[in-house]
Amino acid sequence: MRILLLTHSFNSLAQRLFCELGARGHQLSIEFDIADSVSEEAVALFKPELLIAPFLKRAIPETIWRTTPCLIVHPGIEGDRGPSALDWAIQRERTEWGVTVLQAEAEMDAGPVWASATFPLRLAKKSSLYRNEVTEAAVRAVLLAVERFAGGEFVPYRVAGAEQPLMRQADRALDWTTMGSAEILARINAADGFPGVADAWFGTPCHLFDAWPEAHLRGTPGSLLARREHALCRATADGSLWVGHIKRAGGIKLPATQAFPEALALPEQPLAGWWQADDPTWQDITYREENHHGRSVGFLDWRFYNGAMSTAQCRRLSEAFRWATTRPTQVIVLGGDGDFWSNGIHLNTIEAAASPADESWANINAIDDLAEAILTCSTQLTVAALAGNAGAGGCFLARACDQVWVRDGVLLNPHYKNMGNLFGSEFWTYLLPPRVGADGAAAIMRHRLPMTAAEAVACGFYDACLASADFTGEVARRAGALAASPDLHGQLAAKVEKRAADEAAKPLAAYRAEELAEMQRNFYGFDPSYHVARYHFVAKSPHSWTPRHLARHRDLDWIVPA
């Protein structure tokens, strides 16, 4: 079918549905919901048989839904209505939730149901639930709804329900002196991503994000107790919580100590090395080991908010990786977390820097140092295990490992040009062409569209696509088998030999210098495209038009269907 995706932005859910529907042979185009007239024009140009709205912030105009079947993806169970469905479910600590696909009508979220799917609601940030459970349930429900629509026999049904109001900051309000950790954590989790929870720190209005439980630190409820790297710990009525990111009034979302530099006066509570803590606490880099048949596997994981890797985080992760290579292991698995593996350099910390150009340069060199450390590791086999999405430099940082295993359902955006025509680094010019060929590399960098895990493996970019049901367990089993392999030493020797041959043909330093010469022009040259694109990305500027690589119906050679 010809399906138009009408969406507020091309977010992770919209990208996933675009990939899943495209893989099933549907003809797709995308329009950002900027204004009624723009959406009406898109429908007139594309003439869709079906319109799907994966992510909207306002109602579809009657001029469209009366003439074109429109399916809305609502992140709530059947009968739930309102714009804050997931927020209320998390804050009320529901144990099960779901996604409903319903037809657009005059009353919001009250149309007949075409399909739905449910899932257990784990204790997690809203942004994490949205990227994982909500997205998976939405894919199941949308594919079923499309199948039913195409079949022509299914009759959508109506469900009685009650509309939940828009959750306002008064509903999210915190009182650190009387509320316990669980209640405050639920409230911050329910607002994570957007809009955050309004609060005041150091006498300044702000919004809080990225909260983590703490098992041991205690103090006067409401007082700030400590800092660790960029996170701050605040006492609650029955314990304490860490807050990793804060947005000051009128500012942008930043690591907590960067948002409030005065917090650096708090006592630091460092952890004793990289080993994973036994009790809940804020720890953004963790290490553990497992024994498999007398051989050992090291697991190096990190939890970097939204997958962004600042200069400091890249340097610390490089330090942790180099330390991991000194351990008596045969394999090192680099795991990221279940939301993101890596999205490359940290655009928010760059935007907030005194010189964004200088900080961009420092950040890209720090992530290149990490990639080079992985590429030149001669003591262990390395595996990138992508349980979460990856974008830009993160995709190529993963490819620096000997093996890349990616969870089915993960989305990849292995290109840079959407960020103001960045050239990119992380040794992509060395890593990508041998995997997919020169033409394939050019197509990936030019394409600017998401790639599924299965597509990445099919084209040779990554090595294995693993089922999502037990990704962590399957990674551990495969890594253990790799460590216990009879020809492990042969594989290590072959790896060292190939690296030496590649180095003799063209040193890594040459690839890096060529890439960074291009990046230097992006950062310091006369064309401000990167700085403009970064500003609008960080500021969450509303879209004024849909990029042409998404809106097929706006191509100059587009032929309006008869």
N, C-alpha and C positions, 0 to 999 in steps of 0.2 A: 504493500500500500504506500501511498504518498502521505507521509506523516510530518506535520509541523510541530516542532517543540517550541512552545512559548514559555519563556522563563525569565526571571528577574536577572539571573546571571548564569554563566556556564559553570556552575558549581560541581562538586564531586558527583552528586546524584544525577544531574543533567548529563554529565559526561558519561557516566556508567550506562544510563538508558540509551544515549546516542550510540554507544558501542554495541550494546546488546541488541538493539533493534536493527542497527545496520548489519550486524552479523547474520541476521535472519532475513536479509534481502529487502528490507523496506527502504524506500527512497526518502531521505530525511533532509530537512533544512531547519534552521534555528533562527528565531527572532527574539531579541531582548524586549521585554515588556516595558517600553519607554513611555508610550502614550497610546491612547485608543486609536488615533489616526494611523500611527505606525503599525500597530498590530493589524488593523483592518487592511492596510496596504499589503502587508505580508500575506494575508489570507487571499487577497485578490490576485497577487502574483503567483503564489505557489499552488493555489487551489487544492488544499489538502483534503483527502478523504477523511482524515481524523486529525484532531489537534490534541496534543498531550501537554499538560502544564506541570512539570516536575517541581517547580519552585517559584511561587508568585507571592507578592506582597500586597496585591490588590485584586479586585474582581475583574474577570474577563467581561468586556462590554457586551451588552445584549445583542448588538448588531452582529457579533460573531457567533455567540452560542446558539442563537436562534436559527442560524443557517448552516453551521458546521458542528458536527458532534465534537464536544470538548470534554476530555477526561482530566480531572484534577487529582493530583497525588497529594493526599492529606496525611500528615504524620500522626495519625490517631486511629483508635479502634472504631469499628462501626458504631454510628450514633454520636460520636464525639464531633463537636463543632467548635470553631473558633481559631484564632491565629496563634494561640500559645499552647497548643495541644501537648507537645513534648515537654515544655517547661513545667506545666502543671503536673504531668505524670511523674517527672523526676522529683519535683519538690514535695509532692505528696507521697513519695517513696512507694509508688506502685510496683508490683512485682512482675506484671505482664503488660505489654503494650502492643501496638500494631500500626499498620498502614492501610488506608482505605483508598481505593480508586473509585471516584464517583463522577457523575456527569454534572457539568456546570448548569446552573439554573439561576433564577433571580436571587434566591436566598443562599447565602454563602454556606458551603459544606452541607447543604440539605438535599442535594440531588440524589437520584437513584444510584445504588451501588453496583458497580460492574465486577469488582473483585476486592479481596482483602487478604491480609496475612498478618500473623501475630508472632511475637517473640518474647522470651524472658527479658525483663528489664534489669540489667545488671547495674550495680552501683558504679557510676562513671560520669564523666563530663558529657554535657549535651552534645558537644561537637564530636566526641568520640562515638557516642551512640548513633548520631546521624550518619557518620561516615561508614559505620559498620552495620549494626542491626537494622537501622531504618533503611539504609540503602539496599541491603539484601532483601528485606521484606518488600520494598518498593519494586525491585526488579521482578520478584515472583508475581506480585499482584498486577503490575503493568503488563507483563507478558501474557498472563492469563486473560486480562481484560481485552487486550488486542486480539488474542485468539478468539475470544467470544464475540467480539465485534465483527471480526472478519467472517466468522461462521454464519452470522445473520440470524441465528435462531434463539440466542440467549436473550432473556428479558430481564433487564436490571430491576432490582427490587429496592423498595424504600424501607428505611429503618428509622424508627422513632428515636429522637435524641434531644439533648439539651445543649445549648450553646454555652461554652465556657468563655468568660470575658478575656479581653487582652490582659495579660499579666503586666502590671505596672510596678514601678520601683517600690511603691508602698507595700505591695504583696511580697516583695523580695527583701524587705528591710532587715538589717542585722542589728542585734544587740549583743556585743561580745561579752558584756558583763553578766547577762542572764541566760543566754542561749548556750546549749552544749555543742560540742564539735560536730556531731552527726547532723544536727539541724542546720548549722551554718554551712557545712560541706554540701548538703543537699541543695541549699539555696544558691551557692556559688556554682555548683555543677549545673543547675537548671538554667543558668544564665551564661554559661561558658560559650565562647565564640561570639555571641551577640545576645543581649546588650551589655553583659556584665552586671555586677551588683553595685549599686551606688553606695558609697561609704565615704568616710573622711579619715585620712591618715596624715599625721604631722600637721593637723589643722587645715588640710587642703582637700577639697572635694575630689573624688576620684571614682573609678569603677574597677572592681576586682575580678580577676580571672585565674584559672589554673591553680586550684587549691589541692592540697595533699594532707592526709592525716599524719599526725605525729604521736608516737607511742609514749614518750618519756618526758619531754620538756613540760614544765609547769610554771605558773606564775600568777600574779594578780590578774583576774579576768579583765580583758581589754588591753593589757599592756603588751608592748612589743618586746619579745624575749631575746631574739637572736637573728643572725643572718647566716646563710650558707651559700657560697657562690653568689648567685643573683636573687635568691629567694629569701623571704622574710617570714619569721615565725611569730604568731600572735596568740596570746592566751585566750581561751574560752572559759565558760563557767565550769567545765569539767575536764579540761585538758588544753590542747593547743592545735593549731593548724598552720601549715606553710602556705604562703601565697607566692606564686611564681611570677605573675604578670599583673601590671597595673596600668590603667589609662587615666592620667590626670585630666581634669576638666579642660577641654579645648585642645588636648594633646592627642598623641597616638599611643597604641598599646605597646608597652616596653617591659623588659625584665624589671622586676620590682626595685632593685637597687639602682637601676638607671633612671627609673621614674622618680625615685626619691633618693638622691645622692646622700642626704643627711642620714640615711639608714646605715651608712658605712660606719657610723659611730657605735652601732650596736655590737655586742660581743659576737665573734664568729664561733660557730659550732661545726667545725670540720668533721668529716668522717675519717676513720682510720683506713685510708687507701680506697681501692676500687672494689673490694669484695662486697657483694650484695648484703645489705643489712638484714639482720634476722627479723626485726620488728618494723612496722610501718614508719616511714619517715620520708622526707624529700631527698631523693638521690637521683640525679639526672644521668649518671654513668654508673653502670653496675657490671660486675664480673663474677662468674661462677665457673666451676669445672665439673665434668662428669667423666666417670671411668667406664670404658667399654672394652671388655675382653683384654684388660691389661694395658690398654692405650687410653689416652686422656684427650678430651675435647674442652677447649675454653670457649665460653660464651660471653662476648662483650656486647652489652646492650646500652642504649641511651634513650632518654625521653626528652627530646628537644621540642618545645612547644611549637605546634604547626609545622614541624619538620625543618624549621629555619636554623641554620648553624652559624652563630656569630663567630667573630675572630677568636674570642676567648674560648668558646666551646670547641672550635676546631683544634685549637692548640692543646686544650685539655684532653680531647679525644685522641689526638696524636700521641700525647704522653701516655695515655692509658693503653693504646695499642702497642706502643714500643715496649711498655712494661709487660703486656700480655705475651709478647714474643719471647720474653726471658723465662717464661714458665715452662715446665717439662710437659708440654702438650704436643700433639701431632697435628691437630686441626684447630683453627680459630674461626668461630662463627660470629660474624658481625650482624647484630639483629635489630637495631633500631627499636621501634615499638609497634603496636598494632594499629596506630593511626597513620604514622608516616615513617618511612625509612630515612629519607632526607629530601628536602626541597632546595638544597644548595645554600647560597649565602643569605644572610639575615638582612632583609631589606628594611625592616623597622629600625634596627640599631644603626644601620647605615644612614637612614633618613635623619635620625636624631643626632648624628655626630656633628662636631664643629665643622668638619670638612667631609661631606659625603663622598667626594671623589677619593680622598685619602683613605677613608674607612673602607670603601669598596676595594681599593687596591690591597689593603691589609687583609681583608676578608678573603679575597680570591687567592692570595698567596698562602694564607693559612689552610684553606681547604685543599689547595694543590700540594702542600706539604703532607697532609694526611693521605691524599691519593698516592703520592710518591712513596710514602712509608709502606703502604699496603702493596704497591706494585713491586717493591724491591725486597719484600720479606722472603728470606731464603730458608728459614728454619721451620716453618709450618705451611701447610696448605691452608688457604683462606677461603671462606664461604660467606657471601652476602645472602642473608635470609630475609626477604622482603615480605613481612606480614602486613605492612601498610603501604600506602601510596608513595610514589617518588616523583620528583619533577626536576627539570633543568639539570644543574650540576649533580644533584643527588643520584640521578639515573646512571651517570658515568662514574661517579665515585663508587657505586656498587660494582660496576664492571671492572674496576681495578682489582677485584678479587679473582681468584682462580676459578671459582664456580659461583653462579648466581642462581638461587632458587627463589621463586616468587609465588606467592599465594594466589590461587585462582580467585578472581574478583578484585585484585589490586589494579589500580590505574596508574599508568606511567605517562609522563609528558616529557619525553627526551628531546627537548628543544629549548632554545633560549630566546628566539627572536620576538616572542610576544612581549618581552620586557625591553622594549625600545631598541630592537635589533641588536641585542647583545651577541657577540661572537661566541662566547663561552670558553671554558678552559677545562680543568679536571682531566687533562690528557685525552679529550674525546677524539682529537685528530689521530691519536695513536691507537685508541681502543676500539673505535667504532668501525672504520673501513675494513679491517681484517675479518670482522664478524659478518658484515652485511654487504660488503663490496662498496666501491666508490659511489656508484649510482644509488645504492640503497642508503648510504650515509647521507648523501645530498637530499634524498627524498624525505628522510626522517627529519632532518634539520629544517627543511623548507615547509613540511606538512603542517606543523603547528596544531595538530589534533592529538587527542589522547590515544594511547595504545593499551590494549589489554595485556594481561600476563600471557595468555595463549598466543597472541600476535607476536609478542616479544620473543617467545621461544620459537615460534614457527619461522621467523625471519632470521634466527640465529643470534640475535642480540643477547638473550639470556639463555640459560641452560636447562631449566626444568620448571614446569608449572605444577604445583602441588595442590591437592584438594584442600579446601578451606576448613573442613570439619575438624581435622586434628593436625593443623599445620605445624604447630610447635613440636608435637610428638614425632611427626614424620621427619622434621628437620633434625631432631636429636638422633633418631634412628639412622638416618642417612649419614650424618656427620660421624656417628660411632662406627658405622661400616667403613667409611673412608679412612678413619684413623686406624682401624684394625686390618685394613687391606694388606695382603701379602706383598704387594708391589709398591707400598707407600714410599719407600726410599727411592725406588725408580721414578715415581711421579715427582718427588721433590727434586731429584737430579735433573729430570727432563725440564722441569720448570726453571731451574737455575740456568741450564744450558740455553734454553730459548731466550731468557732475559738477556744473557750475555750476547747471543747472536743479534738480537734486536738492538742492543746497545751499540754494538759494533757497526751495524748498518746505519743507525741514526740515534744518537743519544737522547734519553728522556729530556735532558736539559734543552735540546734543540726544539723538541715539540713544545715544551713549556714556554720557551722564549718566543716562539712564533705565535702561540695563542695569546700570551700576555701582551705582545705588541699590539694585537687587535683590541684586546680589552683596555689597554691604556688609551687608545683612541676613543673607545666607548666612554671611559671615565673622565678623560681630560680634554678630548677633542672638541672641535667646533660644533658638532652635532649634539644637541642636548636631549635627544630622544630617550636615552636610558634614564636620565634624571627626571624628565617629565613623566615617563611611564611609571617609574618607581614612586614618585610623589602621589600620583593618582591611585596606584595600587594600595599604598599604605594609608592614604586618607579615605579609602573606600568611596571615591568619587562616583556619583551615579553615572551610568552609561549614557552617552548621548547618541550612540549608533551601534549597530551590530557589526562586528568584524566581518569582512567579506568572505573569509575562509569558512565562516559558520553559516552565513546567510546565502545559500546557493541560489535562492530565488532572486537575488540582487546582482548576480553575475551579469556582465554585459552580454554574454552569449546565451543567457537563460531564455528558453522558449516557453511562453505561458502555455500550460496544458489546455487542450481544447475542451 
